[in-house]
Amino acid sequence: MNYTASESRYSHMPYRRCGKSGLQLPSVSLGLWQNFSDFDLFDNCRNLLRVAFDHGITHFDLANNYGPPPGSAEETFGRVMQKDFRPYRDEMIIATKAGYDMWPGPYGDRGSKKYLVASLDQSLKRMGLDYVDIFYHHRPDPETPLEETMMALDLLVRQGKALYAGISNYSADQTREAIKVLKELKTPFVIHQAKYSMFERWVENGLLDVLGDTGAGCIAFSPLAQGMLTDKYLNGIPEGSRASRNHTSLNPDQVSAAIVDKARKLNEIASGRGQSLAQMAIAWLLKDTRVTSVLIGASKVSQLQNSLESLKNLSFSSEELQRIQEILE
Ligand SMILES: NC(=O)c1ccc[n+]([C@@H]2O[C@H](COP(=O)([O-])OP(=O)(O)OC[C@H]3O[C@@H](n4cnc5c(N)ncnc54)[C@H](OP(=O)(O)O)[C@@H]3O)[C@@H](O)[C@H]2O)c1
């Protein structure tokens, strides 16, 4: 069926400025790390992307290695781009990354200029795009000089293959150093992509301060702790869930009794707010204005719709925050 985007797509989504840049991102963005591979049903992938865009999710996050096999999420996105999204390209912020193992030999991994330049060319081909909006270095590479990696990002922006540069998984100190280099180069560095959720709060120990001080944005990945901050695992590991499937990033052991106990208590607070746990987990991240966007995943349209409802209640009483803090400690 032909796709025409919903006319009300900009009615409900709040957009936030990415640091001090000119770029605005939706408060909730969609990532294609999982659920968009060659092993997933194309119609479900297509539907997820359509529903997301119809609700104001203008930002889609990919990486060269998302799949499996690596590259297949970009190919899936490319197919939907071709079939549905082509007329809307200028309404979208599409990101990809390089930094993890992608092809054999010494040039398909880490942070060399050789790898980053070749990888972005491959990503553009897979997605059928002339440029991406954000290109990230996916993780720090201790063996490549930081200047080389940052100069590769700068080059790709100057070539017009990416509009903005980003980094991911860099520590607070590494981020400060990277930003120093990028500022000297006058590269439009706009964003850090960091793992951040109620269960994973390392960014609060320095990184958010660095980003706030330097005028960069932050996009929080795995905000639902891969599903552990939803009601999914409160009564065991259901069939078909990420923790139940083989070869996924969520090991059943990670869904420990201690985690489930915290999730149950948090779920009670969420119920009191008239929210699902997923909705409260997203709202909790957005209470910090330094968080530009919350980068969710979803395997079903119903999950995406549920998560988007978080935007209806983003405020917390000090008592709620205190109770949440006590559970998380
Ligand atoms: N930069 C990096 O190094 C890095 C690393 C990881 C991820 N990321 C980015 O972050 C994105 C999101 O990561 P993530 O998938 O781990 O995010 P997440 O939002 O924490 O987890 C998503 C998973 O939680 C479950 N879920 C989502 N909404 C739900 C709801 N409302 N109710 C019940 N269950 C729900 C689904 O799992 P089921 O499959 O069990 O249904 C879904 O696949 C990725 O796609 C990627 O773009 C970046």
The ligand as an ORCA input file, in Angstrom:
! r2SCAN-3c Opt
* xyz 0 1
  N      25.609      3.713     20.535
  C      25.554      2.476     20.978
  O      26.563      1.855     21.309
  C      24.210      1.812     21.089
  C      24.084      0.583     21.754
  C      22.818      0.026     21.866
  C      21.721      0.676     21.323
  N      21.881      1.868     20.656
  C      20.743      2.555     20.023
  O      19.661      2.641     20.932
  C      18.491      2.072     20.334
  C      17.595      1.508     21.376
  O      18.253      0.458     22.089
  P      17.410     -0.694     22.745
  O      16.684     -1.443     21.693
  O      18.276     -1.425     23.677
  O      16.336      0.203     23.556
  P      15.280     -0.043     24.695
  O      14.201      0.943     24.364
  O      15.932      0.018     26.033
  O      14.741     -1.547     24.486
  C      13.912     -1.864     23.418
  C      13.242     -3.206     23.657
  O      12.409     -3.164     24.829
  C      11.162     -3.796     24.561
  N      10.116     -2.747     24.592
  C      10.174     -1.525     23.999
  N       9.088     -0.788     24.288
  C       8.325     -1.546     25.085
  C       7.096     -1.311     25.716
  N       6.465     -0.140     25.599
  N       6.566     -2.299     26.485
  C       7.220     -3.487     26.633
  N       8.418     -3.758     26.039
  C       8.959     -2.794     25.277
  C      11.312     -4.483     23.216
  O      11.936     -5.741     23.434
  P      11.357     -7.168     22.942
  O      12.191     -7.537     21.780
  O      11.584     -8.053     24.114
  O       9.914     -7.019     22.568
  C      12.299     -3.581     22.521
  O      12.963     -4.181     21.453
  C      19.069      1.058     19.353
  O      18.153      0.687     18.341
  C      20.231      1.821     18.792
  O      19.789      2.747     17.830
  C      23.105      2.429     20.546
*
